């Protein structure tokens, strides 16, 4: 069963989360990790930033991704690392 079959059959997952998951899957490297910014995801998918944030929360809650906060050397935030599970 492919990841598409799994995510398509999850009726509890909103369509916004399915769309963002497919985007992350497309952006991920061979290790299943990617680090696009929320603004980038929103622009590429023509969604609002708040919709992308809600989708990421949905994906985390349903166990499809794990989010790791990342920081620059000076302590400021940078894009999150998303691990597809």
N, C-alpha and C positions, 0 to 999 in steps of 0.2 A: 504494500500500500504506500503510495507516495504521500508527501506532506500535503499536497493539494487535496487528496481524498480526505485526509484527516481534518483539515481546516474547513473544507466545504461542508462536511457533514456535521460540524459543531454548530447546532442551531442556537446555542446560548451565546455565541460570539457575534457581536454586531458586524454589519458589513464594513464599517469603517476600519475595524480591527483586521478583518480579512484582507482588505486592500493594503493596509500598512504592512501586514505580515508578508504578503507577496512581494512588496517593494523591498523589505529588509532581506528576504530570501534572495532576491535578484542582486542586491548590493553586497551580499556576504561573500567573503573569501572562502577558500576551501575548508577552513576551520570552522565555518558557521558563525563568524563574527563580522560585524560591521560597525561603523561609527558615524553615520550621517547626522547632522544637526537637525533639530526639529524644524527650523526655518527651511532647510533644504528639502526635507521630506514634504513639508506643506507646499512648497513651491512646485516641486516635481509632480505632486499628485493633485494639485489645484484644490487643496483643502485648507481650512484655517488651522493656525497653530494650536488652538484649543482642541480642535477635533483630533489632531494628531496626538496630542497629549492624552486625551481620553482613550484613544485607540491603544496607545502604548500601555496604559494602566490596565485595560481589558486584557491585552496579550500577556502581561505579567501575571495577572490574577488567574488566568486560565492555564498558566504553565507553558506557554508557547515561547516565551523569551525570558531572559534574565538581563537586568540592566545593571551596569557597573558605572558609577560616577567616575569621571576622570578629571584630573587637575593639571594645570601647567606648573612649571618649575617655581613660579612666583606665588602659587597658591590659588590663582583664579581658576574658575571652572572652564572646561572645554566640553566638546561634545561627549555624550555618553557612549560607552561601548555596549552594544547589544549582542547577546549570545543567543542564537537560536537553539532551542532544546528539542 
